[in-house]
Every structure is written in C-alpha cells, then in structure tokens.
Amino acid sequence: MFGFGDMIEILKKNPKRIVFTEGSDARILEAASRLLASNFLTPILVGSVEQVEKAAEESGYNIRGAQIIDPLHYDRIDEMVELFCELRKSKGVTEEQARGILSQANYFGTMLVKMGVADALLGGATYSTADTVRPALQLIKTKPGYNIVSSCFILVRPAATGENEVLAMADCAINIRPTEDELVEIAGVTSECAKIFGIDPKLAFLSYSTLGSGKGEDVEKMRNAAQKTRLKYPGLPVEGELQFDAAVSPRVARTKCPDSPVAGHANVFIFPDINAGNIGYKIAQRLGNFDAYGPILLGLNAPINDLSRGCNALEVYSMAIITAALA
Ligand SMILES: CC(C)(COP(=O)(O)OP(=O)(O)OC[C@H]1O[C@@H](n2cnc3c(N)ncnc32)[C@H](O)[C@@H]1OP(=O)(O)O)[C@@H](O)C(=O)NCCC(=O)NCCS
C-alpha cells in the first residue's frame, strides 16, 4: 500500500523544514500555501522577499508564515562561503568564486541543508535535473558506505482489487550508463525504497533478451548484474536478464522462463541505462495511467529531490512530503 497518510503522520510527530529553490514559482507557492495550512512541514522559499511576496499576491496564494531567504541578503552568508570553500577546497575554489556560486538558488538552497537550516530540499520546477542534482553531489555527497547517488520512481495506480498497484523503476534520472556493480547498488537501494512504499520487492533486470534468448554486451551486463545482486542480497527475489513482457506477464513468463519465481510478477524494474529508464517510466505514466513520484534520490547523505519541470502544484506538494518523510 502506498502510505501517503502514514508519511504525513510521521511528519506530524516530527515536523521538518523543507527548502524550495524556486521560491517565486506559482506551483511552489501553491504547494507552500497548502503546507502552511497544516503544520507538519515548514516551507523555506529561496528568492528575493519582494519578488516572492509579489508572485504570491499575484497568484493569490497565502504564504504567511513561510520563511523567505534571499541569497543576496543572507545574514549567515560569510559562514556559508567559508563552509563552501572548505567543502570544495580540493577544487581550489576562491572566496570570490564561492560568493558568485552561492548567489544561485540551487547551490544556496543545498548549503542551507548542509548547514542544518533546512532538513530537506526540493528543486527542479525550473532548474534541470542536472542543475538540481549537481550541487547535492558536490556538497552533500553519498551516504557513508555508498558509492553512487542514484534514483528511482514510484509508480502508483488504482488496481481492480480496489488496492493500489505500486511499482518501482530505476535508475531513470541520474546515472547515464551504470556499470554492472553500479546496477547492483541501484538494485539494493531501490529495493529498500520500494519497501518503504509497501512493495514486497521482486526484481527484474530488464533487457531485450530473456535468459540468453538474445546476445550482446548489454545482455551480459544485465545478466551479470542480476547474478551479483543475488549473491549480495540473498533472500531478495531477483531475475535477469528479462524482457519486460516476461517480467510482468505470467502467461509470457510461463513460455519464456517457466521456472522463475520472479518472472511474470516483477514489481521493481532495473533498467540498463537512463535512456531505457527515463522512457520506460514516462510510458507507464503517460500511457499506463500511473502516477509517478520521483525521481527519489537514493544514496545521498541528505533528503534532496528533483521535480520534473512539467510538474504541477499537487506533485510539488506530494514530493515535498515524500522528501521530508524520508528524512
Ligand atoms: C547527475 C549528473 C548531473 C552529474 O553530472 P556532472 O555534473 O557532469 O558530473 P561530474 O562528473 O562533473 O561530477 C560532479 C560531481 O558529482 C559527483 N558525481 C557525479 N555523478 C555522481 C553519482 N551518480 N553519484 C555520486 N556522485 C556523483 C562527481 O564525483 C563530482 O564530484 P566532485 O565535483 O566533488 O569531484 C549527470 O550524470 C547527469 O546529467 N545525469 C542525467 C540527468 C538527467 O538529465 N536526467 C534526466 C531527466 S530526469
């Protein structure tokens, strides 16, 4: 079950502050006004106070109670610059360069999380994924014990049973061409995330081939990654390489791989690269009527997430709750 209400309950017990890097965007303002009407997640809006207030007034959203922080007039900017230079000292960043970089909302917002001013960050309403994620990769880094930051989408649609059908797909947004070992890490973190959303994970490593029916480098990569995942996470149901039909259709699975306990019933899909993953989740969303939540960043040392630039205010609100609850 997709436990959205559960996430709100978690936040009610432990309220958080979330920074929005695009403080004057109408969709952000609408989501912020909705969050302010409850008291489990406080928005921090990055931008010029005048511009944010004017945008809120023009779009008719009440953002009274929101903290607005202007990167150009921040009382802790010297401390932030010093910390930034320390974090990027291996790159030889000068104080002057740091001041320039921190005048940009994506870097400034990420530093607010790093400094503990905010618990979480949501950006990307106007910034590209790369521009939202890069500051996090550079400043927040991976959690101890993790080698990469990756991402997954959680896809939800009502099922005929009356319950929701919930799936996970990865990595559709960050790693362009993951290696075998990176796919193993992606599989592990995606399974953990899937469990949070009530999925009992059954993993399919997707390909254009099912258990040796096709040949090629990419086929071998997916087969080897599946095998390595099995060894690393004994007990986690994993199959691969699988074609998508064999992964989800019990009828096709009976023909193509009758002995597999995963084939025909997979609910966590590991894609060979970002092309396949990004196209795949959007097909599910646009033609399969799934709501898509994500990309949810995994392996990052703080809860920071990216919005699609085509997002609406409801998606901003939902992703804000997911991001903060995962904190
Ligand atoms: C994520 C992404 C932005 C990083 O690319 P980049 O900025 O060119 O990255 P670089 O190789 O210059 O690395 C920047 C920093 O991030 C780190 N990094 C890059 N990828 C990383 C990853 N997957 N996990 C952890 N750290 C990573 C690098 O080590 C580097 O750290 P450093 O500056 O401290 O040395 C890039 O992989 C990308 O564009 N991915 C696709 C995004 C996209 O368009 N998605 C589709 C829409 S949803």
The ligand as a Gaussian input file, in Angstrom:
#p B3LYP/6-31G(d) Opt

LIG

0 1
 C       23.985000      13.656000     -12.370000
 C       24.824000      14.458000     -13.323000
 C       24.250000      15.847000     -13.421000
 C       26.244000      14.605000     -12.846000
 O       26.936000      15.087000     -13.932000
 P       28.088000      16.176000     -13.939000
 O       27.699000      17.423000     -13.277000
 O       28.554000      16.244000     -15.327000
 O       29.034000      15.427000     -13.009000
 P       30.566000      15.474000     -12.882000
 O       31.065000      14.202000     -13.493000
 O       31.143000      16.776000     -13.307000
 O       30.600000      15.368000     -11.311000
 C       30.244000      16.411000     -10.426000
 C       30.415000      15.845000      -9.044000
 O       29.372000      14.908000      -8.798000
 C       29.907000      13.627000      -8.468000
 N       29.044000      12.642000      -9.099000
 C       28.664000      12.572000     -10.394000
 N       27.793000      11.567000     -10.570000
 C       27.593000      11.004000      -9.342000
 C       26.781000       9.937000      -8.864000
 N       25.984000       9.231000      -9.653000
 N       26.834000       9.639000      -7.561000
 C       27.631000      10.327000      -6.709000
 N       28.416000      11.357000      -7.101000
 C       28.401000      11.680000      -8.414000
 C       31.302000      13.609000      -9.054000
 O       32.129000      12.723000      -8.335000
 C       31.720000      15.056000      -8.879000
 O       32.156000      15.298000      -7.564000
 P       33.318000      16.379000      -7.305000
 O       32.915000      17.641000      -8.017000
 O       33.346000      16.542000      -5.811000
 O       34.579000      15.776000      -7.870000
 C       24.854000      13.751000     -14.711000
 O       25.190000      12.411000     -14.508000
 C       23.588000      13.875000     -15.492000
 O       23.391000      14.846000     -16.195000
 N       22.700000      12.867000     -15.386000
 C       21.455000      12.864000     -16.122000
 C       20.469000      13.867000     -15.569000
 C       19.274000      13.967000     -16.466000
 O       19.300000      14.692000     -17.435000
 N       18.227000      13.210000     -16.150000
 C       17.068000      13.098000     -16.989000
 C       15.885000      13.903000     -16.542000
 S       15.073000      13.249000     -15.108000

